Amino acid sequence: MQEIQNFIRNILEKYIALPVPVENIGYQENLYLYGLDTLNIVRICVALEEEYNIFINDNLIIGKKLKTIEDLCEYVAMLRDIE
């Protein structure tokens, strides 16, 4: 799961303007509190889909179910186990 977390943090650092360094964002902290919006989460999810050859359900993004690094990591890990 560390590999997925590192990938997500790399995406956050490269493509999303954050008010704090990415390493200061806790694993269970709500990313929306750092100014991310649904479009930013879509960008992260598209990168995850491409990297891990998975499909992330759009309803989870719209419903803001994937709001922490932990949520994203666990969901990707679950999809990778299924496929």
N, C-alpha and C positions, 0 to 999 in steps of 0.2 A: 504494500500500500504506500510505502515511502516513495516509490518511483512515481506513482500517480500524483501524490502530494507535491513532489518536486516539479513535475510537469505543470501542474496548475499554478504553482507559485511563479514559475518561469513565464507563463502566459500573462499572469497578472502584472508582472514586472515589465514585460516587453510592450504590451499593447494597451494597458489600461492605466490612466493617470490616477494614481492613488495619493491621498493626502499624507500618507506615512509610508516608510519603507515596508516592502512586502513581508520581510522577516518579523515585523512587529505585529502582524495580523495573526491572531491565535487560530488554531485548528478548528475551534468550535465557535468562533465569532461570526456574527451575521455580516456578510459582505456588503449588504445594502447600507449598513451603518457607515461604511467607508466611501459612500458615494456611488457604488455600483448600481446600475439599473438593469432592467430586463435585457436590454440590448447587449450590455457587457456580459451578462450570464450566457446569452446566446452565443457570443463570440467564444467564450470559454468552452461551451458545449460543442460547438462546431470543431474546435481544435481537438477536443477529446475524442470526438467521433472519428476524425481523420487519423489521429495518432493510434487509436486502439481498435479501429474498424468495428465500431459499435453504433447503435442508434439510441439516442436519448429522446424519450417521450416529451414532446413539446408541452403537454399539459403540466408536467412537473416544473417547467420553466415559468409558464404563465401563472401557475398557482403558487409560485415562489416557494416550492418545496425543496429546491436545491439552493440553499442560501448560505451555506458554510463550506469551507474547504472539506470538512469531514463529510458533509452530505454528498458532495461531488465525488470524493474518493470512494466512499462506500457504494454509491450507485454504480460507478464505473467498475469496481471490483466485482460486484454482483453480476453485471452484464458479461464481464469477461469469464466468469465461472459458468454461466449459462451457455455461452457459445462455444 
